[in-house]
């Protein structure tokens, strides 16, 4: 059994708390540190979030628990979600099983309205070739930023995973053109040998996202 398949502290903790994957703690740490979700009930419009690369569903489940019944969450992935019972019959949840980069999928998700938060934990099928894998990861991250640029409300936030590479710096520079604050962050729940890192953009400039 490889170290990636063997349950570690975070994976066992996720099972205990009812999440399908350890990735939930990456989002939780970012939320606690940077305030991705509202700290208390919002006055005015309910909080709306979009989860890109949602399967198996840990980020979506965390988001639904954070936004409550008044909020709204849309999500997309090529694969179905685990723990279907946790997502079924929710009027405030919209899931698309499809390619997040496909124009028809993008249009469908944008048709649900605009969002306060776009988050992406999407990762490519890895090949073992670091250059190829980094390029594929960057393409997904760029797609997530495109969602952010077009689907976020003014003042909104973007949290996106990307594999560390020299070319990823271009994505960071592009985010700085649109967001007032941009951070680079590696949560504790990331495996020590992982090349993944998260870029966070907050307070989308007025006019860029509505």
Backbone as CSV, one residue per row, in Angstrom:
resi,resn,N_x,N_y,N_z,CA_x,CA_y,CA_z,C_x,C_y,C_z
1,UNK,0.852,-1.197,0.000,0.000,0.000,0.000,0.886,1.244,0.000
2,UNK,0.647,2.164,-0.951,1.450,3.383,-1.027,1.069,4.320,0.097
3,UNK,1.931,5.297,0.347,1.656,6.261,1.408,0.429,7.104,1.083
4,UNK,0.082,7.232,-0.219,-1.091,8.000,-0.600,-2.368,7.218,-0.357
5,UNK,-2.289,5.880,-0.361,-3.477,5.061,-0.163,-3.700,4.699,1.294
6,UNK,-2.633,4.730,2.099,-2.746,4.380,3.508,-3.388,5.521,4.287
7,UNK,-4.468,5.260,5.028,-5.121,6.321,5.798,-4.159,6.947,6.805
8,UNK,-4.089,8.269,6.841,-3.253,8.960,7.808,-4.159,9.661,8.818
9,UNK,-3.568,10.493,9.643,-4.326,11.193,10.682,-5.519,11.940,10.094
10,UNK,-5.268,12.676,8.992,-6.324,13.511,8.417,-7.428,12.666,7.793
11,UNK,-7.058,11.576,7.132,-8.055,10.703,6.518,-8.937,10.047,7.577
12,UNK,-8.328,9.598,8.657,-9.095,8.972,9.738,-10.001,9.988,10.427
13,UNK,-9.495,11.215,10.574,-10.291,12.287,11.178,-11.503,12.612,10.295
14,UNK,-11.291,12.621,8.974,-12.386,12.898,8.049,-13.485,11.842,8.161
15,UNK,-13.092,10.601,8.221,-14.080,9.521,8.370,-14.896,9.711,9.640
16,UNK,-14.220,10.031,10.712,-14.883,10.206,12.001,-15.887,11.347,11.969
17,UNK,-15.560,12.400,11.217,-16.421,13.581,11.175,-17.409,13.550,10.008
18,UNK,-17.441,12.435,9.285,-18.444,12.268,8.245,-18.117,12.872,6.898
19,UNK,-16.831,13.099,6.618,-16.415,13.623,5.324,-15.789,12.508,4.490
20,UNK,-15.980,12.526,3.168,-15.445,11.451,2.335,-13.943,11.515,2.100
21,UNK,-13.298,12.644,2.371,-11.862,12.753,2.092,-11.200,13.758,3.026
22,UNK,-9.895,13.597,3.191,-9.080,14.430,4.071,-8.970,15.873,3.584
23,UNK,-9.296,16.112,2.323,-9.148,17.443,1.740,-9.983,18.499,2.459
24,UNK,-10.995,18.081,3.208,-11.843,19.038,3.911,-11.034,19.921,4.855
25,UNK,-9.951,19.385,5.421,-9.182,20.156,6.400,-8.324,21.234,5.755
26,UNK,-8.062,21.083,4.472,-7.376,22.149,3.740,-8.306,23.357,3.624
27,UNK,-9.556,23.079,3.262,-10.534,24.158,3.139,-10.849,24.763,4.495
28,UNK,-10.994,23.911,5.500,-11.315,24.417,6.840,-10.213,25.359,7.333
29,UNK,-8.954,24.984,7.136,-7.860,25.825,7.600,-7.837,27.159,6.860
30,UNK,-8.083,27.123,5.550,-8.122,28.366,4.789,-9.282,29.247,5.233
31,UNK,-10.414,28.620,5.520,-11.580,29.359,5.990,-11.293,30.012,7.340
32,UNK,-10.699,29.250,8.249,-10.420,29.786,9.582,-9.370,30.900,9.541
33,UNK,-8.422,30.783,8.617,-7.343,31.772,8.547,-7.723,33.012,7.736
34,UNK,-8.491,32.805,6.661,-8.754,33.915,5.741,-10.237,34.309,5.656
35,UNK,-11.106,33.594,6.355,-12.518,33.969,6.377,-13.204,33.834,5.033
36,UNK,-13.113,32.652,4.421,-13.731,32.451,3.117,-15.251,32.452,3.193
37,UNK,-15.766,31.925,4.297,-17.208,31.904,4.515,-17.548,32.920,5.599
38,UNK,-18.778,33.426,5.603,-19.140,34.427,6.617,-19.059,33.848,8.021
39,UNK,-18.572,34.633,8.953,-18.426,34.184,10.338,-19.761,34.053,11.042
40,UNK,-20.752,34.775,10.577,-22.074,34.717,11.175,-23.108,34.897,10.080
41,UNK,-24.368,34.791,10.442,-25.431,34.914,9.451,-25.323,36.238,8.712
42,UNK,-25.421,36.156,7.390,-25.321,37.351,6.561,-26.596,38.169,6.620
43,UNK,-26.427,39.467,6.593,-27.575,40.358,6.438,-27.713,40.652,4.962
44,UNK,-28.907,40.517,4.446,-29.108,40.739,3.020,-29.033,39.436,2.248
45,UNK,-28.349,39.447,1.115,-28.336,38.302,0.211,-27.680,37.084,0.860
46,UNK,-28.274,35.890,0.710,-27.671,34.658,1.231,-26.326,34.394,0.559
47,UNK,-25.434,33.726,1.279,-24.104,33.431,0.765,-24.188,32.357,-0.306
48,UNK,-23.481,32.594,-1.412,-23.508,31.691,-2.559,-22.081,31.263,-2.909
49,UNK,-21.887,29.962,-3.122,-20.544,29.447,-3.413,-20.584,28.472,-4.581
50,UNK,-19.450,28.352,-5.268,-19.288,27.437,-6.391,-18.062,26.574,-6.131
51,UNK,-18.255,25.245,-6.197,-17.184,24.287,-5.922,-16.805,23.577,-7.216
52,UNK,-15.589,23.840,-7.695,-15.098,23.247,-8.935,-14.202,22.052,-8.611
53,UNK,-14.434,20.938,-9.296,-13.674,19.727,-8.988,-14.115,19.159,-7.650
54,UNK,-15.423,19.024,-7.471,-16.008,18.777,-6.153,-15.863,17.355,-5.624
55,UNK,-15.792,16.363,-6.504,-15.771,14.967,-6.053,-14.520,14.661,-5.223
56,UNK,-14.623,13.886,-4.155,-15.792,13.108,-3.727,-16.835,13.876,-2.939
57,UNK,-16.552,15.154,-2.581,-17.589,15.965,-1.972,-17.267,16.582,-0.624
58,UNK,-16.041,16.442,-0.145,-15.704,16.989,1.173,-15.842,18.507,1.231
59,UNK,-15.351,19.187,0.197,-15.458,20.646,0.193,-16.918,21.079,0.093
60,UNK,-17.687,20.395,-0.737,-19.101,20.741,-0.876,-19.850,20.533,0.436
61,UNK,-19.561,19.420,1.104,-20.247,19.142,2.364,-19.868,20.169,3.421
62,UNK,-18.593,20.530,3.484,-18.165,21.564,4.425,-18.873,22.884,4.112
63,UNK,-18.926,23.238,2.830,-19.556,24.498,2.432,-21.028,24.519,2.819
64,UNK,-21.729,23.430,2.580,-23.151,23.376,2.921,-23.361,23.514,4.421
65,UNK,-22.477,22.916,5.195,-22.587,23.045,6.645,-22.294,24.471,7.099
66,UNK,-21.434,25.161,6.371,-21.076,26.534,6.757,-22.125,27.556,6.334
67,UNK,-22.715,27.358,5.162,-23.647,28.375,4.666,-25.062,28.168,5.186
68,UNK,-25.369,26.970,5.650,-26.695,26.719,6.196,-27.772,26.657,5.129
69,UNK,-28.989,26.511,5.570,-30.100,26.336,4.644,-30.414,27.555,3.798
70,UNK,-30.007,28.730,4.259,-30.316,29.950,3.517,-29.354,30.202,2.370
71,UNK,-28.168,29.569,2.412,-27.180,29.782,1.362,-27.430,28.897,0.159
72,UNK,-26.546,29.012,-0.835,-26.668,28.214,-2.063,-25.287,27.751,-2.495
73,UNK,-25.205,26.491,-2.925,-23.954,25.931,-3.415,-24.181,25.234,-4.740
74,UNK,-23.350,25.563,-5.722,-23.303,24.838,-6.992,-21.965,24.115,-7.045
75,UNK,-21.929,22.943,-7.695,-20.703,22.157,-7.745,-20.627,21.391,-9.051
76,UNK,-19.388,21.037,-9.432,-19.183,20.311,-10.689,-17.992,19.378,-10.556
77,UNK,-18.095,18.210,-11.191,-16.962,17.303,-11.291,-17.279,16.266,-12.370
78,UNK,-16.223,15.695,-12.936,-16.393,14.602,-13.891,-16.954,13.359,-13.214
79,UNK,-16.622,13.200,-11.936,-17.043,12.024,-11.182,-18.231,12.365,-10.282
80,UNK,-19.043,11.365,-9.927,-20.156,11.617,-9.005,-19.647,11.863,-7.589
81,UNK,-20.516,12.391,-6.761,-20.170,12.641,-5.376,-20.396,11.392,-4.534
82,UNK,-19.560,11.220,-3.521,-19.795,10.177,-2.538,-20.846,10.673,-1.543
83,UNK,-21.295,9.792,-0.670,-22.262,10.173,0.366,-23.457,10.912,-0.225
84,UNK,-24.044,10.292,-1.257,-25.145,10.941,-1.976,-26.258,11.390,-1.036
85,UNK,-26.498,10.622,0.010,-27.577,10.969,0.944,-27.371,12.337,1.586
86,UNK,-26.121,12.773,1.684,-25.844,14.076,2.281,-26.141,15.233,1.325
87,UNK,-26.303,14.916,0.044,-26.520,15.962,-0.956,-27.914,15.905,-1.589
88,UNK,-28.604,14.788,-1.461,-29.901,14.635,-2.111,-30.977,15.444,-1.391
89,UNK,-31.957,15.840,-2.168,-33.133,16.563,-1.650,-32.790,17.890,-0.983
90,UNK,-31.700,18.484,-1.395,-31.347,19.823,-0.902,-31.747,20.856,-1.957
91,UNK,-32.601,21.748,-1.591,-33.048,22.767,-2.526,-31.974,23.820,-2.784
92,UNK,-30.987,23.880,-1.905,-29.935,24.902,-2.040,-28.647,24.323,-2.595
93,UNK,-28.732,23.178,-3.288,-27.541,22.536,-3.846,-27.808,22.132,-5.287
94,UNK,-26.853,22.484,-6.171,-26.987,22.198,-7.605,-25.696,21.546,-8.075
95,UNK,-25.786,20.318,-8.590,-24.589,19.584,-9.006,-24.641,19.240,-10.484
96,UNK,-23.510,19.446,-11.160,-23.357,19.080,-12.562,-22.250,18.044,-12.661
97,UNK,-22.551,16.882,-13.213,-21.496,15.902,-13.477,-21.025,16.117,-14.903
98,UNK,-19.857,16.715,-15.037,-19.348,17.061,-16.351,-17.988,17.721,-16.254
99,UNK,-17.486,18.154,-17.388,-16.176,18.779,-17.511,-16.284,20.264,-17.166
100,UNK,-15.592,20.687,-16.111,-15.672,22.082,-15.684,-15.122,23.056,-16.717
101,UNK,-14.289,22.560,-17.650,-13.710,23.434,-18.673,-14.571,23.529,-19.927
102,UNK,-15.612,22.711,-20.031,-16.458,22.700,-21.228,-17.378,23.921,-21.249
103,UNK,-17.511,24.607,-22.384,-18.352,25.801,-22.451,-19.783,25.572,-21.982
104,UNK,-20.370,24.409,-22.334,-21.748,24.158,-21.929,-21.873,24.008,-20.407
105,UNK,-20.844,23.433,-19.783,-20.853,23.306,-18.324,-20.689,24.671,-17.672
106,UNK,-19.791,25.467,-18.211,-19.570,26.808,-17.675,-20.838,27.644,-17.758
107,UNK,-21.524,27.543,-18.879,-22.756,28.313,-19.060,-23.829,27.862,-18.079
108,UNK,-23.921,26.558,-17.856,-24.916,26.022,-16.936,-24.676,26.512,-15.514
109,UNK,-23.416,26.522,-15.091,-23.100,26.973,-13.738,-23.302,28.480,-13.595
110,UNK,-22.966,29.222,-14.619,-23.163,30.672,-14.560,-24.645,31.032,-14.586
111,UNK,-25.451,30.167,-15.186,-26.891,30.432,-15.255,-27.552,30.378,-13.882
112,UNK,-26.854,29.813,-12.901,-27.407,29.740,-11.552,-27.263,31.057,-10.796
113,UNK,-26.608,32.023,-11.401,-26.394,33.305,-10.746,-24.927,33.514,-10.425
114,UNK,-24.626,34.600,-9.725,-23.248,34.888,-9.349,-22.975,34.448,-7.913
115,UNK,-21.695,34.415,-7.590,-21.266,33.791,-6.342,-20.385,34.714,-5.510
116,UNK,-20.428,34.499,-4.193,-19.529,35.217,-3.290,-18.164,34.530,-3.208
117,UNK,-18.155,33.209,-3.480,-16.923,32.441,-3.385,-16.877,31.393,-4.496
118,UNK,-15.763,31.356,-5.217,-15.472,30.264,-6.155,-14.262,29.531,-5.590
119,UNK,-14.392,28.219,-5.417,-13.300,27.430,-4.860,-13.039,26.228,-5.756
120,UNK,-11.774,25.889,-5.890,-11.402,24.781,-6.766,-10.305,23.938,-6.134
121,UNK,-10.622,22.679,-5.914,-9.630,21.701,-5.475,-9.362,20.716,-6.612
122,UNK,-9.696,21.141,-7.823,-9.562,20.266,-8.995,-8.105,19.892,-9.237
123,UNK,-7.891,18.627,-9.567,-6.547,18.134,-9.871,-6.611,17.272,-11.124
124,UNK,-5.571,17.304,-11.942,-5.579,16.522,-13.184,-5.240,15.062,-12.932
125,UNK,-5.501,14.238,-13.920,-4.969,12.877,-13.902,-3.453,13.001,-14.022
126,UNK,-2.726,12.491,-13.041,-1.276,12.661,-13.060,-0.585,11.574,-13.882
127,UNK,0.544,11.945,-14.461,1.289,11.039,-15.338,2.602,10.577,-14.720
128,UNK,3.041,11.279,-13.669,4.362,11.007,-13.118,5.431,11.917,-13.699
129,UNK,5.086,12.613,-14.785,5.969,13.604,-15.386,5.618,14.955,-14.767
130,UNK,6.513,15.492,-13.974,6.202,16.703,-13.217,5.839,17.880,-14.112
131,UNK,6.500,17.999,-15.259,6.204,19.100,-16.171,4.812,18.996,-16.759
132,UNK,4.449,17.801,-17.191,3.116,17.571,-17.764,2.046,17.773,-16.702
133,UNK,2.277,17.227,-15.525,1.289,17.338,-14.450,1.087,18.786,-14.027
134,UNK,2.179,19.546,-13.942,2.077,20.955,-13.564,1.319,21.753,-14.616
135,UNK,1.540,21.451,-15.885,0.845,22.153,-16.969,-0.651,21.849,-16.934
136,UNK,-0.992,20.600,-16.656,-2.408,20.227,-16.584,-3.092,20.882,-15.381
137,UNK,-2.379,20.921,-14.263,-2.923,21.571,-13.077,-3.131,23.063,-13.318
138,UNK,-2.174,23.694,-13.976,-2.278,25.119,-14.262,-3.468,25.407,-15.170
139,UNK,-3.733,24.531,-16.133,-4.866,24.720,-17.028,-6.185,24.705,-16.246
140,UNK,-6.298,23.799,-15.274,-7.495,23.749,-14.449,-7.606,25.002,-13.576
141,UNK,-6.474,25.435,-13.022,-6.478,26.637,-12.187,-6.853,27.875,-13.002
142,UNK,-6.380,27.942,-14.233,-6.733,29.074,-15.109,-8.226,29.059,-15.415
143,UNK,-8.793,27.861,-15.586,-10.229,27.756,-15.808,-10.995,28.239,-14.585
144,UNK,-10.494,27.896,-13.389,-11.134,28.354,-12.160,-11.100,29.875,-12.061
145,UNK,-9.988,30.472,-12.457,-9.883,31.933,-12.430,-10.852,32.554,-13.428
146,UNK,-11.035,31.912,-14.565,-12.009,32.418,-15.543,-13.416,32.420,-14.954
147,UNK,-13.747,31.367,-14.214,-15.028,31.360,-13.504,-15.091,32.533,-12.545
148,UNK,-14.012,32.738,-11.810,-13.993,33.819,-10.849,-14.184,35.175,-11.498
149,UNK,-13.502,35.396,-12.606,-13.588,36.682,-13.294,-14.996,36.965,-13.812
150,UNK,-15.705,35.914,-14.219,-17.017,36.118,-14.837,-18.185,35.830,-13.909
151,UNK,-17.999,34.963,-12.912,-19.138,34.514,-12.109,-19.142,35.050,-10.681
152,UNK,-18.051,35.675,-10.239,-18.022,36.198,-8.878,-18.731,37.548,-8.787
153,UNK,-19.346,37.767,-7.650,-19.876,39.079,-7.342,-18.725,40.003,-6.951
154,UNK,-18.913,41.295,-7.094,-17.907,42.236,-6.646,-17.607,42.026,-5.169
155,UNK,-16.337,42.044,-4.798,-15.951,41.792,-3.420,-15.793,40.318,-3.096
156,UNK,-16.016,39.448,-4.087,-15.963,38.009,-3.868,-14.549,37.464,-3.758
157,UNK,-14.475,36.147,-3.464,-13.191,35.492,-3.219,-13.010,34.266,-4.105
158,UNK,-11.750,33.933,-4.353,-11.380,32.753,-5.126,-10.314,31.982,-4.367
159,UNK,-10.502,30.664,-4.218,-9.497,29.775,-3.627,-9.253,28.658,-4.623
160,UNK,-8.009,28.524,-5.089,-7.731,27.581,-6.172,-6.436,26.812,-5.923
161,UNK,-6.496,25.504,-6.176,-5.298,24.677,-6.047,-4.501,24.685,-7.339
162,UNK,-3.185,24.686,-7.203,-2.315,24.607,-8.366,-1.041,23.873,-7.949
163,UNK,-0.473,23.108,-8.857,0.812,22.472,-8.587,1.908,23.517,-8.750
164,UNK,2.842,23.541,-7.812,3.900,24.540,-7.859,4.754,24.377,-9.112
165,UNK,4.953,25.482,-9.797,5.797,25.495,-10.991,6.142,26.940,-11.313
166,UNK,7.122,27.124,-12.166,7.517,28.465,-12.574,6.382,29.160,-13.324
167,UNK,5.659,28.408,-14.140,4.580,29.003,-14.926,3.390,29.419,-14.071
168,UNK,3.230,28.811,-12.886,2.107,29.166,-12.020,2.191,30.612,-11.558
169,UNK,3.365,31.198,-11.606,3.548,32.592,-11.219,2.698,33.519,-12.089
170,UNK,2.484,33.131,-13.343,1.669,33.944,-14.247,0.223,34.021,-13.765
171,UNK,-0.263,32.898,-13.216,-1.619,32.874,-12.668,-1.718,33.816,-11.474
172,UNK,-0.691,33.800,-10.646,-0.670,34.670,-9.477,-0.701,36.139,-9.894
173,UNK,0.065,36.469,-10.896,0.097,37.854,-11.377,-1.251,38.272,-11.947
174,UNK,-1.904,37.344,-12.638,-3.228,37.647,-13.193,-4.242,37.858,-12.075
175,UNK,-4.161,37.062,-11.024,-5.073,37.240,-9.892,-4.872,38.600,-9.245
176,UNK,-3.628,39.053,-9.174,-3.341,40.342,-8.544,-3.927,41.512,-9.331
177,UNK,-4.245,41.285,-10.584,-4.879,42.323,-11.390,-6.352,42.490,-11.035
178,UNK,-6.940,41.455,-10.411,-8.379,41.459,-10.161,-8.769,41.522,-8.690
179,UNK,-7.902,41.030,-7.810,-8.249,40.964,-6.397,-7.394,41.922,-5.573
180,UNK,-8.022,42.515,-4.562,-7.294,43.459,-3.707,-6.239,42.760,-2.871
181,UNK,-6.529,41.517,-2.456,-5.585,40.740,-1.651,-5.383,39.369,-2.284
182,UNK,-4.139,38.966,-2.420,-3.812,37.650,-2.968,-2.785,36.985,-2.052
183,UNK,-3.077,35.750,-1.661,-2.206,35.022,-0.753,-1.804,33.678,-1.365
184,UNK,-0.626,33.197,-0.957,-0.162,31.846,-1.281,-0.167,31.067,0.022
185,UNK,-0.767,29.884,0.002,-0.934,29.164,1.259,-0.858,27.659,1.037
186,UNK,-0.156,26.979,1.940,-0.118,25.515,1.924,-0.648,25.015,3.259
187,UNK,-1.862,24.481,3.288,-2.455,24.002,4.541,-1.660,22.852,5.153
188,UNK,-1.798,22.700,6.448,-1.106,21.636,7.163,-1.543,20.253,6.690
189,UNK,-2.798,20.141,6.221,-3.319,18.848,5.801,-2.758,18.393,4.451
190,UNK,-2.020,19.255,3.748,-1.353,18.821,2.517,-0.255,17.833,2.889
191,UNK,-0.114,16.796,2.103,0.965,15.841,2.356,2.310,16.545,2.152
192,UNK,3.271,16.197,2.969,4.557,16.894,2.946,5.254,16.788,1.594
193,UNK,5.044,15.667,0.891,5.697,15.469,-0.402,4.897,16.039,-1.565
194,UNK,3.724,16.585,-1.281,2.863,17.100,-2.346,3.379,18.429,-2.889
195,UNK,3.191,18.641,-4.193,3.582,19.901,-4.825,2.403,20.865,-4.911
196,UNK,1.259,20.471,-4.354,0.091,21.336,-4.440,0.210,22.519,-3.492
197,UNK,-0.366,23.624,-3.911,-0.405,24.842,-3.114,-1.694,25.560,-3.489
198,UNK,-2.103,26.501,-2.663,-3.362,27.205,-2.913,-3.110,28.702,-3.068
199,UNK,-3.753,29.268,-4.066,-3.760,30.711,-4.264,-5.132,31.219,-3.823
200,UNK,-5.139,32.262,-3.035,-6.388,32.853,-2.565,-6.455,34.313,-2.954
201,UNK,-7.525,34.668,-3.645,-7.782,36.052,-3.987,-9.031,36.526,-3.271
202,UNK,-8.958,37.678,-2.649,-10.106,38.199,-1.908,-10.402,39.635,-2.301
203,UNK,-11.680,39.976,-2.217,-12.165,41.303,-2.565,-11.951,41.607,-4.037
204,UNK,-12.710,40.880,-4.868,-12.672,41.127,-6.307,-13.023,42.571,-6.609
205,UNK,-12.218,43.217,-7.436,-12.417,44.631,-7.735,-13.770,44.861,-8.372
206,UNK,-14.405,45.914,-7.991,-15.708,46.291,-8.546,-15.581,46.463,-10.053
207,UNK,-16.520,45.886,-10.773,-16.488,45.978,-12.235,-15.927,44.735,-12.857
208,UNK,-15.044,44.010,-12.154,-14.490,42.788,-12.700,-15.437,41.634,-12.550
209,UNK,-16.263,41.652,-11.496,-17.162,40.524,-11.285,-18.575,40.932,-10.981
210,UNK,-18.953,42.179,-11.235,-20.339,42.556,-11.042,-20.518,43.463,-9.833
